[in-house]
Amino acid sequence: MSSSEVAPESRQGVRGSTGLAPARADRVIRALSWWWASAPLLLFTPAIAYAMGLPGVRREAGWVFGLMALVAAALAPTAGLVVAQVWDRREARGRFLVMAAVSSVPILFFLFFGVLFPECPDGYHC
């Protein structure tokens, strides 16, 4: 069996479909992966702008960048799992499950230390 006989089969996926659907699925999966990877850059953009001498970005639009990073960290793995499930891409499903697990850690830290922990009054141990 030559390598030319194996390669097309591996690109077609489990169902063996041909045409534009597999290429479109791969492009969507790649775009969602890059969107998720942009979340840390979005989160640190106000701090980088402040360090570069642009304090107005941090003061006026810092919350927008934080919100965009939160949406990218939460929505990209979710949408990626849906796309990978619909087009039956097992490798992508595993990748998006790892992305979701990695994204859940900072989101839970934000919820705990940013929302729940400050609600505890001083002097009380909640």
PyRosetta script that sets phi, psi and omega in degrees:
from pyrosetta import init, pose_from_sequence

init()
pose = pose_from_sequence("MSSSEVAPESRQGVRGSTGLAPARADRVIRALSWWWASAPLLLFTPAIAYAMGLPGVRREAGWVFGLMALVAAALAPTAGLVVAQVWDRREARGRFLVMAAVSSVPILFFLFFGVLFPECPDGYHC")
pose.set_psi(1, 124.3)
pose.set_omega(1, -178.1)
pose.set_phi(2, -88.3)
pose.set_psi(2, 166.5)
pose.set_omega(2, -178.6)
pose.set_phi(3, -69.4)
pose.set_psi(3, -24.4)
pose.set_omega(3, 178.6)
pose.set_phi(4, -70.2)
pose.set_psi(4, -24.3)
pose.set_omega(4, 177.6)
pose.set_phi(5, -79.5)
pose.set_psi(5, -24.0)
pose.set_omega(5, -176.9)
pose.set_phi(6, -88.9)
pose.set_psi(6, -38.8)
pose.set_omega(6, -173.3)
pose.set_phi(7, -60.4)
pose.set_psi(7, -49.1)
pose.set_omega(7, -179.5)
pose.set_phi(8, -62.5)
pose.set_psi(8, -34.3)
pose.set_omega(8, -179.5)
pose.set_phi(9, -66.0)
pose.set_psi(9, -38.3)
pose.set_omega(9, -179.0)
pose.set_phi(10, -71.3)
pose.set_psi(10, -26.4)
pose.set_omega(10, 178.8)
pose.set_phi(11, -79.7)
pose.set_psi(11, -18.8)
pose.set_omega(11, -175.5)
pose.set_phi(12, -82.9)
pose.set_psi(12, -14.0)
pose.set_omega(12, -179.0)
pose.set_phi(13, 87.0)
pose.set_psi(13, -173.1)
pose.set_omega(13, -175.3)
pose.set_phi(14, -72.3)
pose.set_psi(14, -38.1)
pose.set_omega(14, -176.2)
pose.set_phi(15, -77.3)
pose.set_psi(15, -15.9)
pose.set_omega(15, 179.4)
pose.set_phi(16, 76.6)
pose.set_psi(16, 25.5)
pose.set_omega(16, -178.8)
pose.set_phi(17, -77.6)
pose.set_psi(17, 150.6)
pose.set_omega(17, 176.9)
pose.set_phi(18, -122.3)
pose.set_psi(18, 170.6)
pose.set_omega(18, 176.7)
pose.set_phi(19, 107.7)
pose.set_psi(19, -155.2)
pose.set_omega(19, -174.1)
pose.set_phi(20, -82.9)
pose.set_psi(20, -20.5)
pose.set_omega(20, -175.9)
pose.set_phi(21, -60.6)
pose.set_psi(21, -46.2)
pose.set_omega(21, 178.9)
pose.set_phi(22, -64.2)
pose.set_psi(22, -39.8)
pose.set_omega(22, 178.8)
pose.set_phi(23, -65.9)
pose.set_psi(23, -40.0)
pose.set_omega(23, 178.4)
pose.set_phi(24, -65.1)
pose.set_psi(24, -41.7)
pose.set_omega(24, 178.5)
pose.set_phi(25, -62.3)
pose.set_psi(25, -43.1)
pose.set_omega(25, 179.4)
pose.set_phi(26, -64.1)
pose.set_psi(26, -37.9)
pose.set_omega(26, 178.3)
pose.set_phi(27, -67.2)
pose.set_psi(27, -40.9)
pose.set_omega(27, 178.7)
pose.set_phi(28, -65.6)
pose.set_psi(28, -42.3)
pose.set_omega(28, 179.0)
pose.set_phi(29, -63.6)
pose.set_psi(29, -42.3)
pose.set_omega(29, 178.0)
pose.set_phi(30, -63.5)
pose.set_psi(30, -42.5)
pose.set_omega(30, 179.6)
pose.set_phi(31, -64.6)
pose.set_psi(31, -42.1)
pose.set_omega(31, 177.7)
pose.set_phi(32, -66.0)
pose.set_psi(32, -34.9)
pose.set_omega(32, 177.0)
pose.set_phi(33, -65.9)
pose.set_psi(33, -43.1)
pose.set_omega(33, 177.9)
pose.set_phi(34, -67.6)
pose.set_psi(34, -35.1)
pose.set_omega(34, 177.8)
pose.set_phi(35, -63.4)
pose.set_psi(35, -42.2)
pose.set_omega(35, 177.9)
pose.set_phi(36, -65.7)
pose.set_psi(36, -39.4)
pose.set_omega(36, -179.5)
pose.set_phi(37, -68.3)
pose.set_psi(37, -19.2)
pose.set_omega(37, 179.2)
pose.set_phi(38, -80.1)
pose.set_psi(38, -11.7)
pose.set_omega(38, -176.2)
pose.set_phi(39, -58.5)
pose.set_psi(39, -46.2)
pose.set_omega(39, 178.1)
pose.set_phi(40, -63.5)
pose.set_psi(40, -37.1)
pose.set_omega(40, 177.7)
pose.set_phi(41, -64.4)
pose.set_psi(41, -41.5)
pose.set_omega(41, 176.5)
pose.set_phi(42, -62.6)
pose.set_psi(42, -39.0)
pose.set_omega(42, -178.7)
pose.set_phi(43, -65.9)
pose.set_psi(43, -38.5)
pose.set_omega(43, -176.7)
pose.set_phi(44, -93.4)
pose.set_psi(44, 0.0)
pose.set_omega(44, -179.5)
pose.set_phi(45, -59.5)
pose.set_psi(45, -44.8)
pose.set_omega(45, 178.1)
pose.set_phi(46, -62.0)
pose.set_psi(46, -38.4)
pose.set_omega(46, 178.7)
pose.set_phi(47, -68.2)
pose.set_psi(47, -38.6)
pose.set_omega(47, 177.4)
pose.set_phi(48, -65.5)
pose.set_psi(48, -42.8)
pose.set_omega(48, 178.4)
pose.set_phi(49, -63.6)
pose.set_psi(49, -39.3)
pose.set_omega(49, 177.3)
pose.set_phi(50, -64.0)
pose.set_psi(50, -41.8)
pose.set_omega(50, 179.0)
pose.set_phi(51, -67.1)
pose.set_psi(51, -27.6)
pose.set_omega(51, 178.7)
pose.set_phi(52, -84.5)
pose.set_psi(52, 1.1)
pose.set_omega(52, 177.0)
pose.set_phi(53, 96.3)
pose.set_psi(53, 22.2)
pose.set_omega(53, 178.0)
pose.set_phi(54, -118.8)
pose.set_psi(54, 74.8)
pose.set_omega(54, -176.7)
pose.set_phi(55, -68.9)
pose.set_psi(55, -20.0)
pose.set_omega(55, -180.0)
pose.set_phi(56, -64.9)
pose.set_psi(56, -32.8)
pose.set_omega(56, 179.4)
pose.set_phi(57, -64.0)
pose.set_psi(57, -43.7)
pose.set_omega(57, -179.1)
pose.set_phi(58, -70.0)
pose.set_psi(58, -39.3)
pose.set_omega(58, -176.4)
pose.set_phi(59, -73.2)
pose.set_psi(59, -43.2)
pose.set_omega(59, -172.5)
pose.set_phi(60, -93.6)
pose.set_psi(60, -34.3)
pose.set_omega(60, -174.0)
pose.set_phi(61, -125.2)
pose.set_psi(61, 13.8)
pose.set_omega(61, -179.0)
pose.set_phi(62, -61.7)
pose.set_psi(62, -38.3)
pose.set_omega(62, -179.0)
pose.set_phi(63, -67.7)
pose.set_psi(63, -30.1)
pose.set_omega(63, 179.0)
pose.set_phi(64, -66.5)
pose.set_psi(64, -43.1)
pose.set_omega(64, 178.9)
pose.set_phi(65, -65.5)
pose.set_psi(65, -38.9)
pose.set_omega(65, 176.5)
pose.set_phi(66, -63.6)
pose.set_psi(66, -41.2)
pose.set_omega(66, 178.3)
pose.set_phi(67, -66.6)
pose.set_psi(67, -40.9)
pose.set_omega(67, 177.9)
pose.set_phi(68, -64.5)
pose.set_psi(68, -38.1)
pose.set_omega(68, 177.9)
pose.set_phi(69, -65.9)
pose.set_psi(69, -40.1)
pose.set_omega(69, 178.5)
pose.set_phi(70, -64.9)
pose.set_psi(70, -42.4)
pose.set_omega(70, 178.6)
pose.set_phi(71, -65.6)
pose.set_psi(71, -42.5)
pose.set_omega(71, 179.5)
pose.set_phi(72, -64.4)
pose.set_psi(72, -40.2)
pose.set_omega(72, -178.4)
pose.set_phi(73, -69.6)
pose.set_psi(73, -29.4)
pose.set_omega(73, -177.4)
pose.set_phi(74, -95.6)
pose.set_psi(74, -39.7)
pose.set_omega(74, -172.7)
pose.set_phi(75, -83.7)
pose.set_psi(75, -33.7)
pose.set_omega(75, -178.2)
pose.set_phi(76, -62.5)
pose.set_psi(76, -47.8)
pose.set_omega(76, 177.4)
pose.set_phi(77, -65.3)
pose.set_psi(77, -34.0)
pose.set_omega(77, 179.0)
pose.set_phi(78, -66.0)
pose.set_psi(78, -49.3)
pose.set_omega(78, 178.3)
pose.set_phi(79, -64.4)
pose.set_psi(79, -36.9)
pose.set_omega(79, 178.5)
pose.set_phi(80, -64.7)
pose.set_psi(80, -38.8)
pose.set_omega(80, 176.7)
pose.set_phi(81, -64.1)
pose.set_psi(81, -39.3)
pose.set_omega(81, 178.5)
pose.set_phi(82, -64.9)
pose.set_psi(82, -46.9)
pose.set_omega(82, -180.0)
pose.set_phi(83, -62.5)
pose.set_psi(83, -44.0)
pose.set_omega(83, -179.8)
pose.set_phi(84, -65.3)
pose.set_psi(84, -34.1)
pose.set_omega(84, 178.1)
pose.set_phi(85, -71.4)
pose.set_psi(85, -43.4)
pose.set_omega(85, -177.9)
pose.set_phi(86, -64.8)
pose.set_psi(86, -43.8)
pose.set_omega(86, -177.1)
pose.set_phi(87, -95.1)
pose.set_psi(87, 9.5)
pose.set_omega(87, 174.0)
pose.set_phi(88, 54.7)
pose.set_psi(88, 57.5)
pose.set_omega(88, 177.8)
pose.set_phi(89, -109.6)
pose.set_psi(89, 99.0)
pose.set_omega(89, -175.0)
pose.set_phi(90, -67.8)
pose.set_psi(90, -40.6)
pose.set_omega(90, -179.8)
pose.set_phi(91, -63.7)
pose.set_psi(91, -40.6)
pose.set_omega(91, -179.9)
pose.set_phi(92, -68.0)
pose.set_psi(92, -35.9)
pose.set_omega(92, 176.8)
pose.set_phi(93, -59.9)
pose.set_psi(93, -44.6)
pose.set_omega(93, 178.0)
pose.set_phi(94, -62.9)
pose.set_psi(94, -40.8)
pose.set_omega(94, 179.0)
pose.set_phi(95, -62.2)
pose.set_psi(95, -44.1)
pose.set_omega(95, -178.6)
pose.set_phi(96, -72.8)
pose.set_psi(96, -27.7)
pose.set_omega(96, 173.0)
pose.set_phi(97, -66.5)
pose.set_psi(97, -40.5)
pose.set_omega(97, 176.0)
pose.set_phi(98, -65.2)
pose.set_psi(98, -42.2)
pose.set_omega(98, 177.4)
pose.set_phi(99, -59.4)
pose.set_psi(99, -42.5)
pose.set_omega(99, 179.5)
pose.set_phi(100, -64.7)
pose.set_psi(100, -39.7)
pose.set_omega(100, 178.4)
pose.set_phi(101, -66.4)
pose.set_psi(101, -41.6)
pose.set_omega(101, 179.0)
pose.set_phi(102, -66.7)
pose.set_psi(102, -40.1)
pose.set_omega(102, -179.5)
pose.set_phi(103, -69.5)
pose.set_psi(103, -28.8)
pose.set_omega(103, -176.7)
pose.set_phi(104, -68.5)
pose.set_psi(104, -28.6)
pose.set_omega(104, -178.0)
pose.set_phi(105, -64.1)
pose.set_psi(105, -56.0)
pose.set_omega(105, 179.6)
pose.set_phi(106, -66.7)
pose.set_psi(106, -30.2)
pose.set_omega(106, 177.9)
pose.set_phi(107, -65.8)
pose.set_psi(107, -42.6)
pose.set_omega(107, 177.2)
pose.set_phi(108, -66.7)
pose.set_psi(108, -37.3)
pose.set_omega(108, 175.3)
pose.set_phi(109, -62.8)
pose.set_psi(109, -42.5)
pose.set_omega(109, 178.3)
pose.set_phi(110, -61.6)
pose.set_psi(110, -45.7)
pose.set_omega(110, -179.8)
pose.set_phi(111, -64.0)
pose.set_psi(111, -41.4)
pose.set_omega(111, -177.5)
pose.set_phi(112, -72.2)
pose.set_psi(112, -54.9)
pose.set_omega(112, -174.4)
pose.set_phi(113, -82.4)
pose.set_psi(113, -24.1)
pose.set_omega(113, -178.5)
pose.set_phi(114, -93.1)
pose.set_psi(114, -27.3)
pose.set_omega(114, -174.6)
pose.set_phi(115, -117.0)
pose.set_psi(115, -55.0)
pose.set_omega(115, -172.7)
pose.set_phi(116, -78.6)
pose.set_psi(116, -42.9)
pose.set_omega(116, -176.1)
pose.set_phi(117, -66.0)
pose.set_psi(117, -40.5)
pose.set_omega(117, 178.8)
pose.set_phi(118, -67.0)
pose.set_psi(118, -16.2)
pose.set_omega(118, 178.6)
pose.set_phi(119, -73.4)
pose.set_psi(119, -15.3)
pose.set_omega(119, 179.0)
pose.set_phi(120, -75.7)
pose.set_psi(120, 122.8)
pose.set_omega(120, -179.8)
pose.set_phi(121, -66.5)
pose.set_psi(121, 153.5)
pose.set_omega(121, 178.7)
pose.set_phi(122, -61.7)
pose.set_psi(122, 138.2)
pose.set_omega(122, 179.4)
pose.set_phi(123, 91.8)
pose.set_psi(123, -13.6)
pose.set_omega(123, 178.2)
pose.set_phi(124, -104.3)
pose.set_psi(124, 144.2)
pose.set_omega(124, 179.5)
pose.set_phi(125, -105.3)
pose.set_psi(125, 97.0)
pose.set_omega(125, -177.6)
pose.set_phi(126, -83.8)
pose.dump_pdb("model.pdb")
